[in-house]
Amino acid sequence: MTAPHPLADELAGVRVTVAGLGVSGVPAARALHALGAVVTVVNSGDDERARAEAEELRELGVTVRLGDGDTLPEGTALVVTAPGWKPTSPLFAAAEAAGVEVWGDVELAWRLRGADGRKPAPWLAVTGTNGKTTTVQMLASILRAAGLRTAAVGNIGVSVLDAVLGKEEYDVLAVELSSYQLHWAPSVRPHSAVVLNLAPDHLDWHGSMAAYAADKGRIYEGNQVACVYNTADPATEALVREADVEEGARAIGFTLGSPAPSQFGVVDGILLDRAFVEGRQKNAQELAEVSDVQPPAPHNIANALAAAALARAFGVEPAAVRDGLRAFRPDAHRIALVETVDEVAYVDDSKATNTHAAEASLAAYESIVWIAGGLAKGATFDELVARSAPRLRGVVLIGADRALIREALARHAPEVPVTDLERTDTGAMSAAVEAARKLSRPGDTVLLAPACASMDMFTNYGERGEAFAEAVRALAPESAGHDK
């Protein structure tokens, strides 16, 4: 580091244990070592990747223990954890018993802002059960369109520590924060923040829905300008009401309907701002058209409104919101059209790994052959099926926990034809696509929105989506459209 930092004095010579390697743990170990801390990394795994990362750190003088994530190294004065480690891990129990504080990598990044003497970049922060990555990427696109130096960082795959400590100077950061990261980040105080939605997820990690929501709500603590919430999800507004914010910070809602004062919304296909305009009781500012958002599915319009609200809270002009949304393209496997074959659209939303995400995806289409199933992660499917039943032309079930969805279909959509594929090998996706083709009619959408995790059949949701796309393209290459 090129300039003194208060943490350098606090941590020089202090024994710090980093829990976990990977995209979070490795940058944390490097940063702490550079601050003069005596760093030991503990990691439960001992695979090829872990050994390679361990070797890099050992060359710096960092101690790494592979295959032992439970034991607190002797003399530890601080633990810095990667986000995936459960609060109930034996390591943290030992830390609590010893009176040792635990920080997450995001907490460390927050405390290290300005370590090089530069003015710290404000954070515009995003969390929620679904839509975080898309919203953060939309936000970064809008900020870039406004001429601001920015990056999408955090849970999105780019370490926030790397962004804070790197050579690149930023005017503002678009930060995606998971509930895991927020749990270990008590000091983070964003400029403005949003909780996009709340639905049961990761309850095995948090222990209860109340604990999960409380960790999400931490993102509003200390907000300076805007606490953005979803008017269709009262739980997000409740978190705003409970937050301790800076004087003058405002609650800003977003809605797919007509916006009230201090809200963002949609009227006649136009995205509107009635929050950051003069005379908001009577006036609204046009920002963009629904057609500027790709894909223009309802849940994606909601993401765009949330991103626009954060950008406007930071002072971005309306034209930049429009230009940024037009420039944005979603990542693969997020409600992406693969091909149109025989007048049937085949859409890959493999990223829909829980019921909340799948319901949003299903709501985007009128007549659907749904490919679903995988690892349920303790989820139930009755509400999802009951709400989506009118849209279902047919269902193809795959994966280890497909019986749970089949049973919900029998209860709430008994008239919908179901193909239940007993295979759980990776080749089952070709059979699923072929079965969906047989159930479909011109004008339908064959939608992969599994509502389940993928690890029973695939390495991750990306591999599952690629298998779907490959199977679709093999259906009838000569007749497939290419209007992606």
Secondary structure, 3 states (H helix, E strand, C coil): CCCCCHHHHHHCCCEEEEECCHHHHHHHHHHHHHCCCEEEEEECCCCHHHHHHHHHHHHHCCEEEECCCCCCCCCCCEEEECCCCCCCCHHHHHHHHCCCEEEEHHHHHHHCCCCCCCCCCCEEEEECCCCHHHHHHHHHHHHHHCCCCCCEEECCCCCHHHHHHCCCCCCCEEEECCHHHHHCCCCCCCCEEEECCCCCCCHHHHCCHHHHHHHHHHHHCCCCCEEEEECCCHHHHHHHHHCCCCCCCEEEEECCCCCCCCEEEEECCEEEECCCCCCCCCCCEEEEEHHHCCCCCHHHHHHHHHHHHHHHHCCCCHHHHHHHHHHCCCCCCCCEEEEEECCEEEEECCCCCCHHHHHHHHCCCCCEEEEECCECCCCCCHHHHHHHHHHEEEEEECCCCHHHHHHHHHHHCCCCCEEECCCCCCCHHHHHHHHHHHHCCCCCEEEECCCCECCCCCCCHHHHHHHHHHHHHCCCCCCCCCCC
